Amino acid sequence: MEDTQTAARSVRDDSDRNLVIRRTPWDVILGVLLVLSSLFLFGNVLFATAISVFLVAWTSLSSGIVVLLASLFRMKSGSFWSGALGGAVLIVIGIFILRNPVIGAVALTLMVGSTFLASGLTRVVGAAQVSDARWLLVFSGIISVALGVWVLFNIAAATAVLLGVIIAIQILTEGLTMILVGRLRPAKVSA
């Protein structure tokens, strides 16, 4: 068992050594396009929220169909019913969100608010067990708790803008990362 773990660790270490972070001109161009897209989304957060809700709905619907069809190929195994049930639930969720996008946006916003609250509480409680940078964990935990409480108590205001703002922030950070750092690429092998 230990030999297998050592072998897997050495393979992982060898593959990690063959990767380097490099920035190419295409990374800078893509990063600039992402930053411009994020600025557009910051100006149109309601549009970004609507797009994210429909993206979640279509993803749920299509993945539900795939899971349901895949479960048909496992009829003789014991995992047929769990796959069929999971696929059916995903299909129902996708159709429900497509037919009621506002309720879907509220549900997604509630999930995001709950996630902020839970992760903030986890950070605050976990800070007691960490000696290094404890104050940073407590500070970020308090910010997450406050954001989660704000979202959960102001669901009407948060539904319209929260998902769009989060997507715009994510695209902005991806774009800035592409411009400043580049991407992880395979190292060039010298002969």
C-alpha positions in Angstrom: 0.0 0.0 0.0 2.7 2.4 1.0 4.7 1.5 -2.2 1.7 2.4 -4.3 1.3 5.8 -2.6 5.0 6.5 -3.0 4.8 5.6 -6.7 1.7 7.7 -7.3 3.3 10.6 -5.4 6.5 10.4 -7.6 4.5 10.3 -10.8 2.5 13.3 -9.7 5.7 15.1 -8.7 7.3 14.3 -12.1 4.2 15.6 -14.0 4.2 18.8 -11.8 7.8 19.5 -12.7 7.0 19.5 -16.4 4.6 22.4 -16.0 5.5 26.0 -15.9 3.6 29.3 -15.7 4.2 31.2 -18.9 2.5 34.2 -20.4 2.1 34.5 -24.1 0.7 37.4 -26.2 -2.5 35.4 -26.7 -2.9 35.2 -22.9 -2.7 39.0 -22.7 -5.2 39.4 -25.5 -7.6 36.9 -23.9 -7.1 38.6 -20.5 -7.9 42.0 -22.0 -11.1 40.5 -23.6 -12.1 39.0 -20.2 -11.5 42.3 -18.4 -13.6 44.1 -21.0 -16.3 41.5 -20.7 -16.3 41.9 -16.9 -16.8 45.6 -17.2 -19.7 45.0 -19.5 -21.2 42.6 -17.0 -20.7 45.1 -14.1 -22.8 47.5 -16.1 -25.4 44.9 -16.8 -25.6 42.7 -13.7 -29.3 41.9 -14.3 -28.3 40.5 -17.7 -25.5 38.5 -16.2 -27.9 37.2 -13.5 -30.4 36.1 -16.2 -27.7 34.5 -18.3 -26.4 32.6 -15.3 -29.8 31.3 -14.3 -30.5 30.1 -17.9 -27.0 28.5 -18.0 -27.7 26.6 -14.8 -31.1 25.5 -16.1 -29.8 24.2 -19.4 -26.8 22.6 -17.8 -29.1 20.8 -15.3 -31.5 19.7 -18.1 -28.9 18.4 -20.4 -26.8 16.7 -17.7 -30.1 15.1 -16.4 -30.8 13.7 -19.9 -27.2 12.3 -20.1 -27.4 10.8 -16.7 -30.8 9.3 -17.4 -29.6 7.8 -20.7 -26.4 6.5 -19.1 -28.4 4.8 -16.4 -30.3 2.8 -19.1 -27.0 1.1 -20.0 -26.7 0.0 -16.4 -30.0 -1.7 -16.0 -28.5 -5.0 -14.9 -26.2 -3.4 -12.3 -27.3 -2.0 -9.0 -26.6 1.6 -9.9 -29.5 1.9 -12.4 -32.1 3.3 -10.0 -29.8 5.9 -8.4 -28.7 7.1 -11.9 -32.3 7.2 -13.2 -33.5 9.0 -10.1 -30.6 11.5 -10.2 -31.2 12.1 -13.9 -34.9 12.6 -13.4 -34.3 15.1 -10.6 -31.9 17.1 -12.7 -34.3 17.2 -15.6 -37.1 18.4 -13.3 -34.9 21.1 -11.8 -33.8 22.2 -15.3 -37.4 22.4 -16.6 -38.6 24.2 -13.4 -35.9 26.9 -13.7 -36.6 27.3 -17.4 -40.3 27.8 -16.7 -39.7 30.0 -13.6 -36.4 31.9 -14.0 -37.2 34.4 -11.2 -37.8 31.6 -8.7 -34.6 29.9 -10.0 -32.6 33.1 -9.4 -34.1 33.4 -5.9 -33.1 29.7 -5.2 -29.6 30.2 -6.5 -29.2 33.4 -4.5 -30.3 31.6 -1.4 -27.8 28.9 -2.0 -25.0 31.5 -2.5 -26.0 33.4 0.7 -26.1 30.1 2.6 -22.7 29.2 1.3 -21.3 32.6 2.3 -22.8 32.2 5.8 -21.6 28.6 6.3 -18.1 29.2 5.0 -17.7 32.4 7.1 -18.8 30.5 10.3 -16.4 27.7 9.4 -13.5 30.2 9.0 -14.3 31.9 12.3 -14.5 28.6 14.2 -11.5 27.1 12.4 -9.4 30.2 13.3 -9.2 29.0 16.8 -7.1 26.0 15.7 -4.7 27.9 13.5 -1.9 29.9 15.0 -0.6 31.5 11.7 -2.6 34.3 10.3 -5.5 33.7 12.7 -6.6 37.3 12.4 -6.9 37.0 8.6 -9.1 33.9 8.9 -11.3 35.7 11.5 -11.5 38.8 9.3 -12.5 36.9 6.1 -14.9 34.8 8.1 -16.6 37.9 9.5 -16.9 39.4 6.1 -18.4 36.2 4.7 -20.9 35.9 7.6 -21.9 39.5 7.1 -22.3 39.0 3.4 -24.3 35.9 3.9 -26.6 37.5 6.5 -27.1 40.5 4.1 -28.0 38.2 1.2 -30.4 36.1 3.3 -32.2 39.1 4.9 -32.3 41.2 1.7 -33.2 38.4 -0.8 -35.2 40.7 -3.1 -32.4 43.2 -3.6 -29.7 40.5 -3.8 -31.5 38.3 -6.3 -31.3 40.9 -9.0 -27.6 41.7 -8.7 -25.7 39.2 -6.6 -25.2 36.4 -9.2 -24.3 39.0 -11.9 -21.8 40.7 -9.6 -20.2 37.4 -8.6 -19.8 36.4 -12.2 -18.4 39.8 -13.2 -15.9 39.6 -10.3 -14.9 36.1 -11.3 -14.4 37.1 -15.0 -12.4 40.1 -13.9 -10.0 38.1 -11.7 -9.6 35.5 -14.5 -8.7 38.3 -17.0 -6.3 40.0 -14.6 -4.6 36.7 -13.8 -4.2 36.0 -17.5 -2.7 39.4 -18.2 -0.4 39.4 -15.2 0.6 35.7 -14.8 -0.4 33.7 -17.9 -1.4 30.1 -17.7 0.1 26.8 -16.6 1.7 25.1 -19.6 4.0 22.1 -20.3 7.7 23.0 -20.0 9.7 23.0 -23.2 11.9 20.0 -23.2 15.5 20.8 -24.0 17.4 18.3 -26.2 
